[in-house]
Amino acid sequence: MAEGAFRDAAQKAGLRAHVDSVGTANYHIGDAPDPRAIATALRHEIDISSLTGRQLTEAHFHEFTHIFALDKANLAGIKARQPRNGTAKVALLLDAVGGESVKDPYYGDEAGFEECWDVISNAVDKVVEQLVKEGAAATFA
């Protein structure tokens, strides 16, 4: 959902951004997003159904200016994989709004996905706003 929300916010703000969503674990590689996530994004007129799960690689730390984690466990996993010469700034997505981790909606119902969307969307809007203002030099942690 974060990738779809970010793409949409960046496009609306006129920010040219290459956005990619990956995981730190390998158990969803090749899988489509959760059907509830797809439905939630579609309610906000964003189609994420063509996305597939992939895993974070060392190349991401060189290809992207920023890497955002949705929760502290994934943030720790990302930082553990960050190469010394990696140039991407790593932060928690909710750092942009003074928050903690995005609550994982997986074990809940549709309402949890909608709540998650709202939290992510709010944070993404702030990230995009800051990137428009400061460019690749923007920091969030």
Buried (B, 14 or more C-beta within 10 A) or exposed (E): BBBBBBBBBBEEEEBEBEBBBBBBEEEBEEEBBBEBBBBBBEEBEBEBBEBEBBBBEEEBBEBBBBBBBBBEEBBEBBEEBBEEEBEBBBBBBBBBBEEEBBEEBEEEEEEBBBBBBEBBBBBBBBBBBBBBEEEEEBEBE
